Amino acid sequence: MLSVTSVEAQSRFGELIDRSQREPIAVTRRGRTVAYVVSGHDMEELSNVKQRRQEAALWYAQYRAQALPADMAQAAAVLTDDDITQLVNELR
């Protein structure tokens, strides 16, 4: 992935747009990545992935609400990270 400074991006923006059709470009400021220039196609793919992820999370929440009896759901709601870690370690 090509990385350019914000000053370079300002002066070479047209070139960066053309180059972004082949690969994403990281724009940095003071050594840290602050933005990316991506093609329209790549952005659509990212948006589709985000939407599918949200749909999957909603489906799972609905499934879980139907699959778990109410008393188990309440018990699961109070589990701590340590409780979950212990359960996972017991299953190994």
C-alpha positions as CSV (number, residue, x, y, z in Angstrom):
1,M,0.0,0.0,0.0
2,L,1.3,3.4,-1.0
3,S,1.7,5.9,1.9
4,V,1.9,9.7,1.3
5,T,2.0,12.7,3.6
6,S,-1.0,15.0,3.6
7,V,1.1,17.7,1.9
8,E,2.0,15.3,-0.9
9,A,-1.7,14.3,-1.2
10,Q,-2.8,17.9,-1.6
11,S,-0.3,18.5,-4.4
12,R,-0.8,15.1,-6.2
13,F,-4.5,14.5,-5.6
14,G,-5.4,13.7,-9.2
15,E,-2.6,11.2,-9.4
16,L,-3.7,9.6,-6.1
17,I,-7.3,9.3,-7.4
18,D,-6.0,7.4,-10.4
19,R,-3.7,5.2,-8.3
20,S,-6.5,4.4,-5.8
21,Q,-8.2,2.5,-8.6
22,R,-5.5,-0.1,-8.2
23,E,-4.7,0.0,-4.5
24,P,-5.7,2.0,-1.4
25,I,-3.5,4.9,-0.4
26,A,-2.7,5.8,3.2
27,V,-2.4,9.5,3.9
28,T,-0.3,10.4,6.9
29,R,0.2,13.5,9.0
30,R,3.1,13.7,11.5
31,G,3.9,10.0,10.9
32,R,0.3,8.7,11.7
33,T,-2.2,7.5,9.2
34,V,-5.1,9.9,9.2
35,A,-7.1,8.9,6.0
36,Y,-7.2,6.5,3.1
37,V,-8.0,7.2,-0.5
38,V,-9.9,4.2,-2.0
39,S,-11.7,3.5,-5.2
40,G,-15.5,3.8,-5.4
41,H,-15.7,0.0,-5.9
42,D,-13.6,-0.7,-2.8
43,M,-15.8,1.7,-0.8
44,E,-19.0,-0.1,-2.0
45,E,-17.5,-3.4,-0.9
46,L,-16.6,-2.0,2.5
47,S,-20.1,-0.7,2.9
48,N,-21.6,-4.0,1.9
49,V,-19.5,-5.8,4.4
50,K,-20.5,-3.4,7.2
51,Q,-24.2,-3.9,6.2
52,R,-23.9,-7.7,6.2
53,R,-22.2,-7.6,9.5
54,Q,-25.0,-5.5,11.0
55,E,-27.6,-7.9,9.6
56,A,-25.8,-10.9,11.0
57,A,-25.5,-9.3,14.4
58,L,-29.3,-8.6,14.4
59,W,-30.1,-12.1,13.2
60,Y,-27.9,-13.6,16.0
61,A,-29.5,-11.4,18.6
62,Q,-32.9,-12.5,17.5
63,Y,-31.8,-16.2,17.4
64,R,-30.3,-15.9,20.8
65,A,-33.4,-14.3,22.3
66,Q,-35.5,-17.2,20.9
67,A,-33.1,-20.0,21.7
68,L,-32.2,-19.1,25.3
69,P,-34.8,-19.5,28.0
70,A,-35.4,-16.3,29.9
71,D,-33.7,-17.5,33.1
72,M,-30.5,-18.5,31.2
73,A,-30.5,-15.1,29.4
74,Q,-30.6,-13.4,32.8
75,A,-27.8,-15.6,34.1
76,A,-25.7,-14.9,31.0
77,A,-26.2,-11.2,31.3
78,V,-24.4,-11.1,34.7
79,L,-21.3,-13.1,33.5
80,T,-18.1,-11.3,34.0
81,D,-15.0,-11.5,31.7
82,D,-13.3,-13.7,34.3
83,D,-16.3,-16.0,34.4
84,I,-16.2,-16.4,30.6
85,T,-12.5,-17.0,30.6
86,Q,-12.9,-19.7,33.2
87,L,-15.6,-21.4,31.2
88,V,-13.5,-21.3,28.0
89,N,-10.5,-22.7,29.9
90,E,-12.7,-25.6,31.3
91,L,-13.8,-26.5,27.8
92,R,-10.2,-26.8,26.5
